[in-house]
């Protein structure tokens, strides 16, 4: 897989891409002047607010705020990362990436092969330590206490990392495994200002983490004493990314395919104990929210998920925030909850698999769970509380891509929450904010109107991108030093860098080079601002912005001088000090009046 694409190649792909044609593969667009409009695919609407500008090669929805290049559109629509989106757009635009593939494949394939050898070496070492009569006793006693049997130890390749600081380091040196490779695999850490290393995992029960091809990609370690953290995972590496891995998928995939459903859990021992009791269609996420990558893995085997939640309310709240992804990806999702005080491992040991499966079989439909849970977050006895709960549930329902399923969900919500269905549809049509945004806004800051300084700074950014010839003057006159908004200043700095390097800069150049999604959104908002469209008097507009900054600075000077004068008057009895400040105040007042009268 290509992990890096040169900036110049990205620019070539974007230039070659027909953004209108590519977006038209997903939604219907209609030409309106120089732009194309359609219904936004990212939120529910009946009046088009989604615009595509083929000249700028950008899209923007004025309803929900989404916008960007063709790459951002594909990323959002397909659930891809940036590199994957660039590759897809390149294929649609007939831009050849073969040379980049060949170059990276030779490097990446070799590097990954070495890392797989390294993780397999470490897994074998940890297994050996677990079985060691003396060194592994502490870990085996823990397994005995948790009633994890020998077959489970074998099935899940469990191991033990000795308490010494350099057990794996020594073993690597003895086995001719280089320290850099062990470090790249996330297994050892280099000491500061030293060439020596120490083991990442020490005195921990080790859970090797395997991918669907049964290759060891990382490790989890459970402390056997009071060490923190209780559970420690491998860091992100070329092989290991928590958002791409499901624990147990390597041995569960056949059972999932046969059952056509999966139990999604939260812990290593939960999955192990489920398999030990014959429930082999269980996997777990690794201490992270469920991602689209997780669902892509599961979709190869099934489309039904039973999510097993902890009974505590904190777990419920966390899950409630993150579960909408199942609806967006059209999974059949149900929620199962065990009695309070039990995790799946303990429940299976205490009550057995039949009782456990009874809770799985009685799992609640996601929307019944959503409605019940909404009732715990808001006071349903009040009109305001019930409206908030309703909007929260509707926000999720409107994320269902399939129109028929979406209509059925609205009907279900109408029945369950005792609201007339026609009234719900009327509410959805007339609601002023997109229902794809959750309605529980208690902690959401109200969007503030931009002040005059920020408006001027936005305009200068637009001018820099629309008329590159103004950039040298902006640099020479140090206009960017007038910026108050740090985000705008960061974007401006990147514009200047690209201009000085290439003697030209476009919106898409900056969008590709600014890694922060929030800054990208700010830039999209600026270049698609309606008041700037059609602007041709760029030099005059720059003069107006410069004049604004001069007037603003004079006003600030007057305010500072006035404040200083009042403080002096309070603390000093010297008449000459007060007179001097008063003269300074009047002089600055005259200057600001002169600027005000300047055309």
JOLIN-V296396 format. One record per helix or strand of 2 or more residues. SS is the DSSP state (hx for helix, st for strand). FROM is the first residue (numbers start at 1). TO is the last residue. If there is no record, write none. Layout:
# JOLIN-V296396
ss={SS & SS}
from={FROM & FROM}
to={TO & TO}
This chain:
# JOLIN-V296396
ss={hx & hx & st & st & st & st & st & hx & hx & hx & hx & hx & st & hx & hx & st & st & st & st & st & hx & hx & st & hx & st & hx & st & hx & hx & st & hx & hx & st & hx & hx & hx & hx & hx & hx & hx & hx & hx & hx & hx & hx & hx}
from={7 & 19 & 30 & 35 & 50 & 58 & 67 & 70 & 82 & 98 & 137 & 150 & 159 & 167 & 179 & 188 & 197 & 204 & 216 & 231 & 242 & 249 & 262 & 268 & 282 & 292 & 304 & 313 & 324 & 332 & 344 & 353 & 364 & 366 & 383 & 403 & 421 & 452 & 468 & 479 & 486 & 507 & 517 & 530 & 538 & 575}
to={16 & 24 & 32 & 38 & 53 & 61 & 68 & 78 & 92 & 131 & 145 & 155 & 161 & 174 & 184 & 190 & 199 & 210 & 223 & 233 & 244 & 259 & 265 & 276 & 284 & 299 & 309 & 322 & 328 & 337 & 351 & 361 & 365 & 377 & 397 & 416 & 430 & 466 & 476 & 482 & 502 & 513 & 527 & 532 & 571 & 596}
